[in-house]
Amino acid sequence: MRIVVIGGTGLIGSKLVSILRQRGHEVLAASPDSGVNTITGEGLAEALAGAQVVVDVANSPSFEDAAVLKFFETSGRNLLAAETAAGV
C-alpha cells in the first residue's frame, strides 16, 4: 500500500514511517524538507499521486494560539483539497 505521512520526518512521523516500511508498505515521508508544504501547497499534488492513504502527524511551528489555529486550518484545507483532487 502507498502511504503518505505528512510530517513524516518529525519526531512521531519518522517513527511511524519506519514502522510502516517494516510492515512492507511504500511510504513517503512528506515534509517541507522533502519538498511537500501543506501551508503553501507546494509538492502536495506530486506527493499524493497514487497514494491510497494519507496520515497527518504534522505539528505547528508555533505554540501561540492564533498561529496554531491558522496553521491547522490552512494545512487541513490544503491537504483535503489535494487529497480530493488525487482521489485519496
PDB file of N, CA, C and O in Angstrom:
ATOM      1  N   MET A   1       0.842  -1.167   0.000  1.00  0.00           N
ATOM      2  CA  MET A   1       0.000   0.000   0.000  1.00  0.00           C
ATOM      3  C   MET A   1       0.895   1.240   0.000  1.00  0.00           C
ATOM      4  O   MET A   1       1.909   1.282   0.697  1.00  0.00           O
ATOM      5  N   ARG A   2       0.512   2.247  -0.785  1.00  0.00           N
ATOM      6  CA  ARG A   2       1.266   3.508  -0.822  1.00  0.00           C
ATOM      7  C   ARG A   2       0.664   4.473   0.190  1.00  0.00           C
ATOM      8  O   ARG A   2      -0.502   4.855   0.090  1.00  0.00           O
ATOM      9  N   ILE A   3       1.479   4.860   1.165  1.00  0.00           N
ATOM     10  CA  ILE A   3       1.040   5.719   2.254  1.00  0.00           C
ATOM     11  C   ILE A   3       1.903   6.975   2.293  1.00  0.00           C
ATOM     12  O   ILE A   3       3.130   6.898   2.223  1.00  0.00           O
ATOM     13  N   VAL A   4       1.259   8.123   2.403  1.00  0.00           N
ATOM     14  CA  VAL A   4       1.960   9.391   2.561  1.00  0.00           C
ATOM     15  C   VAL A   4       1.792   9.830   4.009  1.00  0.00           C
ATOM     16  O   VAL A   4       0.671   9.924   4.508  1.00  0.00           O
ATOM     17  N   VAL A   5       2.899  10.098   4.676  1.00  0.00           N
ATOM     18  CA  VAL A   5       2.857  10.575   6.055  1.00  0.00           C
ATOM     19  C   VAL A   5       3.258  12.043   6.055  1.00  0.00           C
ATOM     20  O   VAL A   5       4.426  12.382   5.865  1.00  0.00           O
ATOM     21  N   ILE A   6       2.270  12.912   6.271  1.00  0.00           N
ATOM     22  CA  ILE A   6       2.521  14.344   6.379  1.00  0.00           C
ATOM     23  C   ILE A   6       3.160  14.577   7.754  1.00  0.00           C
ATOM     24  O   ILE A   6       2.607  14.180   8.779  1.00  0.00           O
ATOM     25  N   GLY A   7       4.312  15.216   7.760  1.00  0.00           N
ATOM     26  CA  GLY A   7       5.071  15.351   9.000  1.00  0.00           C
ATOM     27  C   GLY A   7       5.943  14.120   9.232  1.00  0.00           C
ATOM     28  O   GLY A   7       6.339  13.824  10.359  1.00  0.00           O
ATOM     29  N   GLY A   8       6.230  13.417   8.149  1.00  0.00           N
ATOM     30  CA  GLY A   8       6.936  12.145   8.227  1.00  0.00           C
ATOM     31  C   GLY A   8       8.400  12.201   8.593  1.00  0.00           C
ATOM     32  O   GLY A   8       9.033  11.158   8.757  1.00  0.00           O
ATOM     33  N   THR A   9       8.953  13.392   8.725  1.00  0.00           N
ATOM     34  CA  THR A   9      10.354  13.497   9.146  1.00  0.00           C
ATOM     35  C   THR A   9      10.487  13.985  10.582  1.00  0.00           C
ATOM     36  O   THR A   9      11.598  14.127  11.094  1.00  0.00           O
ATOM     37  N   GLY A  10       9.364  14.239  11.226  1.00  0.00           N
ATOM     38  CA  GLY A  10       9.374  14.730  12.606  1.00  0.00           C
ATOM     39  C   GLY A  10       9.530  13.609  13.618  1.00  0.00           C
ATOM     40  O   GLY A  10       9.763  12.455  13.258  1.00  0.00           O
ATOM     41  N   LEU A  11       9.401  13.961  14.869  1.00  0.00           N
ATOM     42  CA  LEU A  11       9.601  13.017  15.972  1.00  0.00           C
ATOM     43  C   LEU A  11       8.663  11.821  15.875  1.00  0.00           C
ATOM     44  O   LEU A  11       9.122  10.679  15.884  1.00  0.00           O
ATOM     45  N   ILE A  12       7.384  12.056  15.785  1.00  0.00           N
ATOM     46  CA  ILE A  12       6.407  10.966  15.691  1.00  0.00           C
ATOM     47  C   ILE A  12       6.363  10.400  14.277  1.00  0.00           C
ATOM     48  O   ILE A  12       6.332   9.184  14.089  1.00  0.00           O
ATOM     49  N   GLY A  13       6.359  11.288  13.280  1.00  0.00           N
ATOM     50  CA  GLY A  13       6.261  10.858  11.896  1.00  0.00           C
ATOM     51  C   GLY A  13       7.368   9.921  11.471  1.00  0.00           C
ATOM     52  O   GLY A  13       7.107   8.943  10.771  1.00  0.00           O
ATOM     53  N   SER A  14       8.599  10.191  11.875  1.00  0.00           N
ATOM     54  CA  SER A  14       9.720   9.332  11.480  1.00  0.00           C
ATOM     55  C   SER A  14       9.581   7.936  12.080  1.00  0.00           C
ATOM     56  O   SER A  14       9.958   6.952  11.443  1.00  0.00           O
ATOM     57  N   LYS A  15       9.052   7.837  13.281  1.00  0.00           N
ATOM     58  CA  LYS A  15       8.814   6.526  13.893  1.00  0.00           C
ATOM     59  C   LYS A  15       7.714   5.779  13.148  1.00  0.00           C
ATOM     60  O   LYS A  15       7.828   4.578  12.903  1.00  0.00           O
ATOM     61  N   LEU A  16       6.652   6.493  12.792  1.00  0.00           N
ATOM     62  CA  LEU A  16       5.552   5.887  12.039  1.00  0.00           C
ATOM     63  C   LEU A  16       6.033   5.404  10.676  1.00  0.00           C
ATOM     64  O   LEU A  16       5.705   4.292  10.261  1.00  0.00           O
ATOM     65  N   VAL A  17       6.804   6.224   9.982  1.00  0.00           N
ATOM     66  CA  VAL A  17       7.341   5.851   8.670  1.00  0.00           C
ATOM     67  C   VAL A  17       8.161   4.572   8.785  1.00  0.00           C
ATOM     68  O   VAL A  17       8.029   3.674   7.954  1.00  0.00           O
ATOM     69  N   SER A  18       8.994   4.486   9.792  1.00  0.00           N
ATOM     70  CA  SER A  18       9.827   3.304   9.994  1.00  0.00           C
ATOM     71  C   SER A  18       8.978   2.048  10.214  1.00  0.00           C
ATOM     72  O   SER A  18       9.241   1.002   9.622  1.00  0.00           O
ATOM     73  N   ILE A  19       7.973   2.161  11.056  1.00  0.00           N
ATOM     74  CA  ILE A  19       7.101   1.009  11.338  1.00  0.00           C
ATOM     75  C   ILE A  19       6.351   0.579  10.083  1.00  0.00           C
ATOM     76  O   ILE A  19       6.263  -0.614   9.793  1.00  0.00           O
ATOM     77  N   LEU A  20       5.812   1.534   9.340  1.00  0.00           N
ATOM     78  CA  LEU A  20       5.066   1.202   8.123  1.00  0.00           C
ATOM     79  C   LEU A  20       5.959   0.536   7.089  1.00  0.00           C
ATOM     80  O   LEU A  20       5.539  -0.414   6.430  1.00  0.00           O
ATOM     81  N   ARG A  21       7.175   1.019   6.940  1.00  0.00           N
ATOM     82  CA  ARG A  21       8.118   0.402   5.998  1.00  0.00           C
ATOM     83  C   ARG A  21       8.478  -1.017   6.432  1.00  0.00           C
ATOM     84  O   ARG A  21       8.579  -1.915   5.597  1.00  0.00           O
ATOM     85  N   GLN A  22       8.672  -1.219   7.732  1.00  0.00           N
ATOM     86  CA  GLN A  22       8.972  -2.556   8.240  1.00  0.00           C
ATOM     87  C   GLN A  22       7.837  -3.532   7.935  1.00  0.00           C
ATOM     88  O   GLN A  22       8.069  -4.732   7.786  1.00  0.00           O
ATOM     89  N   ARG A  23       6.633  -3.025   7.844  1.00  0.00           N
ATOM     90  CA  ARG A  23       5.461  -3.858   7.549  1.00  0.00           C
ATOM     91  C   ARG A  23       5.204  -3.986   6.051  1.00  0.00           C
ATOM     92  O   ARG A  23       4.178  -4.523   5.634  1.00  0.00           O
ATOM     93  N   GLY A  24       6.141  -3.489   5.245  1.00  0.00           N
ATOM     94  CA  GLY A  24       6.085  -3.710   3.807  1.00  0.00           C
ATOM     95  C   GLY A  24       5.359  -2.671   2.983  1.00  0.00           C
ATOM     96  O   GLY A  24       5.109  -2.894   1.799  1.00  0.00           O
ATOM     97  N   HIS A  25       5.013  -1.542   3.578  1.00  0.00           N
ATOM     98  CA  HIS A  25       4.312  -0.507   2.828  1.00  0.00           C
ATOM     99  C   HIS A  25       5.298   0.412   2.116  1.00  0.00           C
ATOM    100  O   HIS A  25       6.429   0.608   2.563  1.00  0.00           O
ATOM    101  N   GLU A  26       4.845   0.964   1.009  1.00  0.00           N
ATOM    102  CA  GLU A  26       5.598   2.003   0.305  1.00  0.00           C
ATOM    103  C   GLU A  26       5.202   3.321   0.962  1.00  0.00           C
ATOM    104  O   GLU A  26       4.038   3.720   0.903  1.00  0.00           O
ATOM    105  N   VAL A  27       6.158   3.995   1.582  1.00  0.00           N
ATOM    106  CA  VAL A  27       5.838   5.172   2.387  1.00  0.00           C
ATOM    107  C   VAL A  27       6.634   6.380   1.921  1.00  0.00           C
ATOM    108  O   VAL A  27       7.837   6.293   1.676  1.00  0.00           O
ATOM    109  N   LEU A  28       5.948   7.499   1.803  1.00  0.00           N
ATOM    110  CA  LEU A  28       6.599   8.772   1.516  1.00  0.00           C
ATOM    111  C   LEU A  28       6.533   9.618   2.778  1.00  0.00           C
ATOM    112  O   LEU A  28       5.448   9.944   3.259  1.00  0.00           O
ATOM    113  N   ALA A  29       7.694   9.973   3.310  1.00  0.00           N
ATOM    114  CA  ALA A  29       7.781  10.873   4.461  1.00  0.00           C
ATOM    115  C   ALA A  29       7.725  12.301   3.927  1.00  0.00           C
ATOM    116  O   ALA A  29       8.734  12.836   3.468  1.00  0.00           O
ATOM    117  N   ALA A  30       6.552  12.913   3.986  1.00  0.00           N
ATOM    118  CA  ALA A  30       6.340  14.233   3.398  1.00  0.00           C
ATOM    119  C   ALA A  30       6.514  15.331   4.443  1.00  0.00           C
ATOM    120  O   ALA A  30       5.940  15.277   5.531  1.00  0.00           O
ATOM    121  N   SER A  31       7.318  16.321   4.084  1.00  0.00           N
ATOM    122  CA  SER A  31       7.557  17.466   4.957  1.00  0.00           C
ATOM    123  C   SER A  31       8.154  18.586   4.112  1.00  0.00           C
ATOM    124  O   SER A  31       8.547  18.353   2.969  1.00  0.00           O
ATOM    125  N   PRO A  32       8.227  19.788   4.654  1.00  0.00           N
ATOM    126  CA  PRO A  32       8.875  20.853   3.890  1.00  0.00           C
ATOM    127  C   PRO A  32      10.306  20.491   3.487  1.00  0.00           C
ATOM    128  O   PRO A  32      10.771  20.907   2.426  1.00  0.00           O
ATOM    129  N   ASP A  33      11.006  19.721   4.324  1.00  0.00           N
ATOM    130  CA  ASP A  33      12.369  19.293   3.990  1.00  0.00           C
ATOM    131  C   ASP A  33      12.413  18.399   2.757  1.00  0.00           C
ATOM    132  O   ASP A  33      13.418  18.355   2.047  1.00  0.00           O
ATOM    133  N   SER A  34      11.305  17.680   2.504  1.00  0.00           N
ATOM    134  CA  SER A  34      11.262  16.795   1.334  1.00  0.00           C
ATOM    135  C   SER A  34      10.512  17.434   0.165  1.00  0.00           C
ATOM    136  O   SER A  34      10.223  16.773  -0.832  1.00  0.00           O
ATOM    137  N   GLY A  35      10.197  18.738   0.297  1.00  0.00           N
ATOM    138  CA  GLY A  35       9.550  19.462  -0.795  1.00  0.00           C
ATOM    139  C   GLY A  35       8.038  19.448  -0.760  1.00  0.00           C
ATOM    140  O   GLY A  35       7.391  19.817  -1.741  1.00  0.00           O
ATOM    141  N   VAL A  36       7.458  19.024   0.365  1.00  0.00           N
ATOM    142  CA  VAL A  36       5.997  18.991   0.491  1.00  0.00           C
ATOM    143  C   VAL A  36       5.599  19.952   1.609  1.00  0.00           C
ATOM    144  O   VAL A  36       5.968  19.761   2.767  1.00  0.00           O
ATOM    145  N   ASN A  37       4.843  20.985   1.247  1.00  0.00           N
ATOM    146  CA  ASN A  37       4.472  22.009   2.209  1.00  0.00           C
ATOM    147  C   ASN A  37       2.952  22.166   2.209  1.00  0.00           C
ATOM    148  O   ASN A  37       2.374  22.648   1.235  1.00  0.00           O
ATOM    149  N   THR A  38       2.313  21.763   3.293  1.00  0.00           N
ATOM    150  CA  THR A  38       0.855  21.836   3.353  1.00  0.00           C
ATOM    151  C   THR A  38       0.339  23.261   3.528  1.00  0.00           C
ATOM    152  O   THR A  38      -0.840  23.520   3.288  1.00  0.00           O
ATOM    153  N   ILE A  39       1.195  24.180   3.938  1.00  0.00           N
ATOM    154  CA  ILE A  39       0.768  25.577   4.090  1.00  0.00           C
ATOM    155  C   ILE A  39       0.721  26.270   2.732  1.00  0.00           C
ATOM    156  O   ILE A  39      -0.246  26.969   2.430  1.00  0.00           O
ATOM    157  N   THR A  40       1.742  26.087   1.920  1.00  0.00           N
ATOM    158  CA  THR A  40       1.775  26.721   0.598  1.00  0.00           C
ATOM    159  C   THR A  40       1.155  25.843  -0.479  1.00  0.00           C
ATOM    160  O   THR A  40       0.775  26.337  -1.541  1.00  0.00           O
ATOM    161  N   GLY A  41       1.049  24.545  -0.214  1.00  0.00           N
ATOM    162  CA  GLY A  41       0.543  23.592  -1.201  1.00  0.00           C
ATOM    163  C   GLY A  41       1.637  23.032  -2.085  1.00  0.00           C
ATOM    164  O   GLY A  41       1.387  22.142  -2.898  1.00  0.00           O
ATOM    165  N   GLU A  42       2.856  23.548  -1.933  1.00  0.00           N
ATOM    166  CA  GLU A  42       3.977  23.098  -2.761  1.00  0.00           C
ATOM    167  C   GLU A  42       4.211  21.597  -2.591  1.00  0.00           C
ATOM    168  O   GLU A  42       4.348  21.103  -1.472  1.00  0.00           O
ATOM    169  N   GLY A  43       4.256  20.881  -3.715  1.00  0.00           N
ATOM    170  CA  GLY A  43       4.583  19.464  -3.721  1.00  0.00           C
ATOM    171  C   GLY A  43       3.469  18.522  -3.318  1.00  0.00           C
ATOM    172  O   GLY A  43       3.649  17.306  -3.385  1.00  0.00           O
ATOM    173  N   LEU A  44       2.316  19.042  -2.898  1.00  0.00           N
ATOM    174  CA  LEU A  44       1.236  18.172  -2.446  1.00  0.00           C
ATOM    175  C   LEU A  44       0.692  17.272  -3.550  1.00  0.00           C
ATOM    176  O   LEU A  44       0.531  16.069  -3.345  1.00  0.00           O
ATOM    177  N   ALA A  45       0.413  17.835  -4.697  1.00  0.00           N
ATOM    178  CA  ALA A  45      -0.163  17.038  -5.794  1.00  0.00           C
ATOM    179  C   ALA A  45       0.760  15.893  -6.173  1.00  0.00           C
ATOM    180  O   ALA A  45       0.308  14.764  -6.360  1.00  0.00           O
ATOM    181  N   GLU A  46       2.035  16.175  -6.284  1.00  0.00           N
ATOM    182  CA  GLU A  46       3.003  15.136  -6.652  1.00  0.00           C
ATOM    183  C   GLU A  46       3.118  14.078  -5.551  1.00  0.00           C
ATOM    184  O   GLU A  46       3.195  12.885  -5.846  1.00  0.00           O
ATOM    185  N   ALA A  47       3.130  14.500  -4.310  1.00  0.00           N
ATOM    186  CA  ALA A  47       3.273  13.565  -3.194  1.00  0.00           C
ATOM    187  C   ALA A  47       2.075  12.629  -3.075  1.00  0.00           C
ATOM    188  O   ALA A  47       2.234  11.459  -2.727  1.00  0.00           O
ATOM    189  N   LEU A  48       0.884  13.135  -3.361  1.00  0.00           N
ATOM    190  CA  LEU A  48      -0.326  12.343  -3.176  1.00  0.00           C
ATOM    191  C   LEU A  48      -0.701  11.505  -4.390  1.00  0.00           C
ATOM    192  O   LEU A  48      -1.594  10.662  -4.302  1.00  0.00           O
ATOM    193  N   ALA A  49      -0.042  11.720  -5.512  1.00  0.00           N
ATOM    194  CA  ALA A  49      -0.347  10.943  -6.719  1.00  0.00           C
ATOM    195  C   ALA A  49      -0.119   9.457  -6.444  1.00  0.00           C
ATOM    196  O   ALA A  49       0.983   9.039  -6.088  1.00  0.00           O
ATOM    197  N   GLY A  50      -1.171   8.676  -6.614  1.00  0.00           N
ATOM    198  CA  GLY A  50      -1.076   7.235  -6.421  1.00  0.00           C
ATOM    199  C   GLY A  50      -1.175   6.764  -4.982  1.00  0.00           C
ATOM    200  O   GLY A  50      -1.097   5.564  -4.717  1.00  0.00           O
ATOM    201  N   ALA A  51      -1.345   7.691  -4.050  1.00  0.00           N
ATOM    202  CA  ALA A  51      -1.447   7.304  -2.640  1.00  0.00           C
ATOM    203  C   ALA A  51      -2.819   6.695  -2.358  1.00  0.00           C
ATOM    204  O   ALA A  51      -3.832   7.101  -2.926  1.00  0.00           O
ATOM    205  N   GLN A  52      -2.816   5.715  -1.469  1.00  0.00           N
ATOM    206  CA  GLN A  52      -4.073   5.122  -1.027  1.00  0.00           C
ATOM    207  C   GLN A  52      -4.471   5.608   0.357  1.00  0.00           C
ATOM    208  O   GLN A  52      -5.647   5.586   0.722  1.00  0.00           O
ATOM    209  N   VAL A  53      -3.473   6.048   1.127  1.00  0.00           N
ATOM    210  CA  VAL A  53      -3.716   6.509   2.496  1.00  0.00           C
ATOM    211  C   VAL A  53      -2.837   7.723   2.770  1.00  0.00           C
ATOM    212  O   VAL A  53      -1.691   7.787   2.327  1.00  0.00           O
ATOM    213  N   VAL A  54      -3.392   8.684   3.506  1.00  0.00           N
ATOM    214  CA  VAL A  54      -2.618   9.834   3.982  1.00  0.00           C
ATOM    215  C   VAL A  54      -2.793   9.898   5.497  1.00  0.00           C
ATOM    216  O   VAL A  54      -3.911   9.862   6.011  1.00  0.00           O
ATOM    217  N   VAL A  55      -1.672   9.994   6.194  1.00  0.00           N
ATOM    218  CA  VAL A  55      -1.685  10.159   7.646  1.00  0.00           C
ATOM    219  C   VAL A  55      -1.029  11.507   7.936  1.00  0.00           C
ATOM    220  O   VAL A  55       0.074  11.786   7.466  1.00  0.00           O
ATOM    221  N   ASP A  56      -1.721  12.337   8.714  1.00  0.00           N
ATOM    222  CA  ASP A  56      -1.202  13.668   9.024  1.00  0.00           C
ATOM    223  C   ASP A  56      -0.780  13.723  10.487  1.00  0.00           C
ATOM    224  O   ASP A  56      -1.617  13.704  11.389  1.00  0.00           O
ATOM    225  N   VAL A  57       0.534  13.792  10.707  1.00  0.00           N
ATOM    226  CA  VAL A  57       1.068  13.952  12.059  1.00  0.00           C
ATOM    227  C   VAL A  57       1.911  15.232  12.147  1.00  0.00           C
ATOM    228  O   VAL A  57       2.803  15.349  12.986  1.00  0.00           O
ATOM    229  N   ALA A  58       1.608  16.176  11.270  1.00  0.00           N
ATOM    230  CA  ALA A  58       2.325  17.452  11.267  1.00  0.00           C
ATOM    231  C   ALA A  58       2.020  18.228  12.539  1.00  0.00           C
ATOM    232  O   ALA A  58       0.993  18.024  13.185  1.00  0.00           O
ATOM    233  N   ASN A  59       2.931  19.113  12.876  1.00  0.00           N
ATOM    234  CA  ASN A  59       2.747  19.944  14.056  1.00  0.00           C
ATOM    235  C   ASN A  59       3.047  21.395  13.696  1.00  0.00           C
ATOM    236  O   ASN A  59       3.866  21.676  12.821  1.00  0.00           O
ATOM    237  N   SER A  60       2.392  22.284  14.363  1.00  0.00           N
ATOM    238  CA  SER A  60       2.591  23.703  14.135  1.00  0.00           C
ATOM    239  C   SER A  60       3.986  24.129  14.589  1.00  0.00           C
ATOM    240  O   SER A  60       4.476  23.655  15.614  1.00  0.00           O
ATOM    241  N   PRO A  61       4.624  25.018  13.833  1.00  0.00           N
ATOM    242  CA  PRO A  61       5.938  25.509  14.246  1.00  0.00           C
ATOM    243  C   PRO A  61       5.853  26.533  15.384  1.00  0.00           C
ATOM    244  O   PRO A  61       6.879  26.960  15.914  1.00  0.00           O
ATOM    245  N   SER A  62       4.642  26.922  15.754  1.00  0.00           N
ATOM    246  CA  SER A  62       4.447  27.920  16.806  1.00  0.00           C
ATOM    247  C   SER A  62       3.557  27.339  17.901  1.00  0.00           C
ATOM    248  O   SER A  62       2.785  26.411  17.659  1.00  0.00           O
ATOM    249  N   PHE A  63       3.671  27.889  19.098  1.00  0.00           N
ATOM    250  CA  PHE A  63       2.798  27.477  20.191  1.00  0.00           C
ATOM    251  C   PHE A  63       1.780  28.559  20.546  1.00  0.00           C
ATOM    252  O   PHE A  63       0.967  28.380  21.453  1.00  0.00           O
ATOM    253  N   GLU A  64       1.826  29.674  19.834  1.00  0.00           N
ATOM    254  CA  GLU A  64       0.897  30.776  20.071  1.00  0.00           C
ATOM    255  C   GLU A  64      -0.476  30.379  19.515  1.00  0.00           C
ATOM    256  O   GLU A  64      -0.570  29.918  18.378  1.00  0.00           O
ATOM    257  N   ASP A  65      -1.524  30.552  20.297  1.00  0.00           N
ATOM    258  CA  ASP A  65      -2.857  30.050  19.963  1.00  0.00           C
ATOM    259  C   ASP A  65      -3.329  30.411  18.555  1.00  0.00           C
ATOM    260  O   ASP A  65      -3.742  29.532  17.798  1.00  0.00           O
ATOM    261  N   ALA A  66      -3.272  31.680  18.202  1.00  0.00           N
ATOM    262  CA  ALA A  66      -3.769  32.114  16.890  1.00  0.00           C
ATOM    263  C   ALA A  66      -2.940  31.514  15.757  1.00  0.00           C
ATOM    264  O   ALA A  66      -3.485  31.124  14.724  1.00  0.00           O
ATOM    265  N   ALA A  67      -1.637  31.440  15.948  1.00  0.00           N
ATOM    266  CA  ALA A  67      -0.759  30.872  14.918  1.00  0.00           C
ATOM    267  C   ALA A  67      -1.007  29.374  14.746  1.00  0.00           C
ATOM    268  O   ALA A  67      -0.994  28.864  13.626  1.00  0.00           O
ATOM    269  N   VAL A  68      -1.229  28.684  15.838  1.00  0.00           N
ATOM    270  CA  VAL A  68      -1.529  27.247  15.780  1.00  0.00           C
ATOM    271  C   VAL A  68      -2.832  27.016  15.039  1.00  0.00           C
ATOM    272  O   VAL A  68      -2.909  26.149  14.169  1.00  0.00           O
ATOM    273  N   LEU A  69      -3.851  27.783  15.376  1.00  0.00           N
ATOM    274  CA  LEU A  69      -5.145  27.652  14.709  1.00  0.00           C
ATOM    275  C   LEU A  69      -5.015  27.916  13.219  1.00  0.00           C
ATOM    276  O   LEU A  69      -5.550  27.166  12.402  1.00  0.00           O
ATOM    277  N   LYS A  70      -4.309  28.975  12.865  1.00  0.00           N
ATOM    278  CA  LYS A  70      -4.122  29.308  11.448  1.00  0.00           C
ATOM    279  C   LYS A  70      -3.362  28.195  10.732  1.00  0.00           C
ATOM    280  O   LYS A  70      -3.707  27.840   9.605  1.00  0.00           O
ATOM    281  N   PHE A  71      -2.330  27.642  11.372  1.00  0.00           N
ATOM    282  CA  PHE A  71      -1.558  26.550  10.771  1.00  0.00           C
ATOM    283  C   PHE A  71      -2.458  25.370  10.442  1.00  0.00           C
ATOM    284  O   PHE A  71      -2.467  24.892   9.308  1.00  0.00           O
ATOM    285  N   PHE A  72      -3.220  24.895  11.430  1.00  0.00           N
ATOM    286  CA  PHE A  72      -4.034  23.704  11.213  1.00  0.00           C
ATOM    287  C   PHE A  72      -5.207  23.958  10.267  1.00  0.00           C
ATOM    288  O   PHE A  72      -5.583  23.068   9.504  1.00  0.00           O
ATOM    289  N   GLU A  73      -5.783  25.144  10.306  1.00  0.00           N
ATOM    290  CA  GLU A  73      -6.861  25.465   9.359  1.00  0.00           C
ATOM    291  C   GLU A  73      -6.336  25.480   7.930  1.00  0.00           C
ATOM    292  O   GLU A  73      -6.936  24.879   7.039  1.00  0.00           O
ATOM    293  N   THR A  74      -5.229  26.158   7.714  1.00  0.00           N
ATOM    294  CA  THR A  74      -4.654  26.266   6.367  1.00  0.00           C
ATOM    295  C   THR A  74      -4.140  24.924   5.878  1.00  0.00           C
ATOM    296  O   THR A  74      -4.430  24.516   4.754  1.00  0.00           O
ATOM    297  N   SER A  75      -3.385  24.245   6.712  1.00  0.00           N
ATOM    298  CA  SER A  75      -2.835  22.947   6.354  1.00  0.00           C
ATOM    299  C   SER A  75      -3.947  21.944   6.047  1.00  0.00           C
ATOM    300  O   SER A  75      -3.899  21.240   5.038  1.00  0.00           O
ATOM    301  N   GLY A  76      -4.938  21.888   6.921  1.00  0.00           N
ATOM    302  CA  GLY A  76      -6.046  20.952   6.728  1.00  0.00           C
ATOM    303  C   GLY A  76      -6.828  21.236   5.458  1.00  0.00           C
ATOM    304  O   GLY A  76      -7.191  20.309   4.734  1.00  0.00           O
ATOM    305  N   ARG A  77      -7.089  22.493   5.184  1.00  0.00           N
ATOM    306  CA  ARG A  77      -7.829  22.884   3.967  1.00  0.00           C
ATOM    307  C   ARG A  77      -7.044  22.496   2.712  1.00  0.00           C
ATOM    308  O   ARG A  77      -7.606  21.928   1.776  1.00  0.00           O
ATOM    309  N   ASN A  78      -5.738  22.807   2.697  1.00  0.00           N
ATOM    310  CA  ASN A  78      -4.912  22.485   1.539  1.00  0.00           C
ATOM    311  C   ASN A  78      -4.762  20.983   1.353  1.00  0.00           C
ATOM    312  O   ASN A  78      -4.801  20.482   0.229  1.00  0.00           O
ATOM    313  N   LEU A  79      -4.590  20.272   2.450  1.00  0.00           N
ATOM    314  CA  LEU A  79      -4.414  18.827   2.368  1.00  0.00           C
ATOM    315  C   LEU A  79      -5.697  18.157   1.885  1.00  0.00           C
ATOM    316  O   LEU A  79      -5.646  17.267   1.037  1.00  0.00           O
ATOM    317  N   LEU A  80      -6.830  18.570   2.408  1.00  0.00           N
ATOM    318  CA  LEU A  80      -8.106  17.995   1.977  1.00  0.00           C
ATOM    319  C   LEU A  80      -8.345  18.239   0.487  1.00  0.00           C
ATOM    320  O   LEU A  80      -8.789  17.338  -0.225  1.00  0.00           O
ATOM    321  N   ALA A  81      -8.057  19.435   0.019  1.00  0.00           N
ATOM    322  CA  ALA A  81      -8.245  19.748  -1.411  1.00  0.00           C
ATOM    323  C   ALA A  81      -7.331  18.889  -2.271  1.00  0.00           C
ATOM    324  O   ALA A  81      -7.754  18.380  -3.308  1.00  0.00           O
ATOM    325  N   ALA A  82      -6.080  18.725  -1.849  1.00  0.00           N
ATOM    326  CA  ALA A  82      -5.131  17.909  -2.619  1.00  0.00           C
ATOM    327  C   ALA A  82      -5.524  16.439  -2.591  1.00  0.00           C
ATOM    328  O   ALA A  82      -5.387  15.743  -3.597  1.00  0.00           O
ATOM    329  N   GLU A  83      -6.010  15.960  -1.455  1.00  0.00           N
ATOM    330  CA  GLU A  83      -6.449  14.563  -1.362  1.00  0.00           C
ATOM    331  C   GLU A  83      -7.651  14.320  -2.266  1.00  0.00           C
ATOM    332  O   GLU A  83      -7.729  13.297  -2.945  1.00  0.00           O
ATOM    333  N   THR A  84      -8.578  15.258  -2.271  1.00  0.00           N
ATOM    334  CA  THR A  84      -9.761  15.134  -3.127  1.00  0.00           C
ATOM    335  C   THR A  84      -9.349  15.102  -4.590  1.00  0.00           C
ATOM    336  O   THR A  84      -9.832  14.269  -5.357  1.00  0.00           O
ATOM    337  N   ALA A  85      -8.463  16.001  -4.976  1.00  0.00           N
ATOM    338  CA  ALA A  85      -8.002  16.055  -6.366  1.00  0.00           C
ATOM    339  C   ALA A  85      -7.258  14.774  -6.767  1.00  0.00           C
ATOM    340  O   ALA A  85      -7.332  14.340  -7.917  1.00  0.00           O
ATOM    341  N   ALA A  86      -6.542  14.176  -5.812  1.00  0.00           N
ATOM    342  CA  ALA A  86      -5.763  12.956  -6.098  1.00  0.00           C
ATOM    343  C   ALA A  86      -6.605  11.693  -5.966  1.00  0.00           C
ATOM    344  O   ALA A  86      -6.153  10.606  -6.326  1.00  0.00           O
ATOM    345  N   GLY A  87      -7.824  11.826  -5.452  1.00  0.00           N
ATOM    346  CA  GLY A  87      -8.672  10.656  -5.268  1.00  0.00           C
ATOM    347  C   GLY A  87      -8.271   9.774  -4.100  1.00  0.00           C
ATOM    348  O   GLY A  87      -8.508   8.566  -4.112  1.00  0.00           O
ATOM    349  N   VAL A  88      -7.666  10.381  -3.098  1.00  0.00           N
ATOM    350  CA  VAL A  88      -7.253   9.610  -1.921  1.00  0.00           C
ATOM    351  C   VAL A  88      -8.437   9.494  -0.985  1.00  0.00           C
ATOM    352  O   VAL A  88      -8.325   8.884   0.078  1.00  0.00           O
TER     353      VAL A  88
END
